[in-house]
């Protein structure tokens, strides 16, 4: 059985091309920074984003950098696949 490796982000001229999974991980990190509860970020995508300067690792996990936020702000919108957005039920009011 052949192993499946994610396609790494690549540079085309002056631009960076992210895979759909890397772009979705970047969006998840932006939602996390905004205070939303997000699911797990895949390590392979987070590492690729870190190598490009779009994410950073700290003691509390992965976080988006200013460069990552800028990339999202200047990228063409992509539809989020339904199966990658994890909704957690909110806690009942106490």
C-alpha positions in Angstrom: 0.0 0.0 0.0 1.5 3.3 -1.1 1.6 6.1 1.5 -0.2 9.3 0.6 1.7 12.5 1.2 0.1 16.0 1.1 1.2 18.2 -1.8 3.5 20.9 -0.4 2.8 24.5 -1.0 4.7 25.8 -3.9 5.9 29.1 -5.2 4.8 30.3 -8.7 6.7 33.5 -9.5 6.0 36.0 -6.8 3.0 34.1 -5.4 2.5 31.1 -3.1 0.1 28.3 -4.0 -1.4 26.4 -1.0 -3.2 23.1 -1.2 -6.9 23.2 -0.2 -5.9 21.5 3.1 -3.3 24.1 3.8 -5.6 26.9 3.0 -8.3 25.4 5.2 -5.8 25.0 8.1 -4.9 28.7 7.7 -8.6 29.6 7.9 -9.0 27.5 11.0 -6.0 29.3 12.6 -7.6 32.6 11.8 -10.9 31.5 13.3 -9.0 30.3 16.4 -7.3 33.7 16.7 -10.7 35.3 16.5 -11.8 33.3 19.5 -13.8 30.6 17.8 -13.5 26.9 18.8 -11.9 25.0 16.0 -11.0 21.3 15.4 -7.6 19.9 15.2 -5.1 21.4 12.8 -3.2 18.7 10.8 0.5 18.8 11.7 1.7 18.4 8.1 -0.3 21.4 7.0 0.7 23.5 10.0 4.4 22.7 9.5 4.2 23.7 5.8 2.5 27.0 6.8 5.2 27.5 9.5 8.0 27.0 6.9 6.3 29.7 4.7 6.0 32.1 7.7 2.1 31.9 7.8 1.9 30.1 11.1 4.0 29.7 14.2 4.1 27.1 17.0 4.1 28.1 20.7 3.3 26.5 24.0 -0.4 26.6 23.4 -0.4 25.2 19.9 -0.3 26.6 16.4 -1.2 30.3 15.7 -1.6 32.3 12.6 1.0 35.0 11.9 0.5 38.5 10.5 1.7 37.2 7.1 -0.9 34.4 7.3 -3.7 36.9 8.0 -2.4 39.1 5.1 -2.4 36.1 2.8 -6.0 35.3 3.7 -7.1 38.9 3.2 -5.5 39.0 -0.2 -6.5 35.5 -1.5 -9.5 34.6 -3.6 -12.2 33.2 -1.5 -12.5 29.4 -1.4 -15.5 27.5 -0.3 -14.9 25.6 3.0 -15.6 21.9 2.6 -18.4 20.9 4.9 -16.5 18.0 6.4 -13.6 20.1 7.6 -15.7 22.5 9.7 -16.3 21.0 13.1 -19.1 22.5 15.1 -19.0 22.0 18.8 -22.3 22.3 20.8 -22.4 25.3 23.0 -22.6 24.8 26.7 -26.2 25.2 28.1 -26.7 28.5 30.0 -26.2 28.1 33.7 
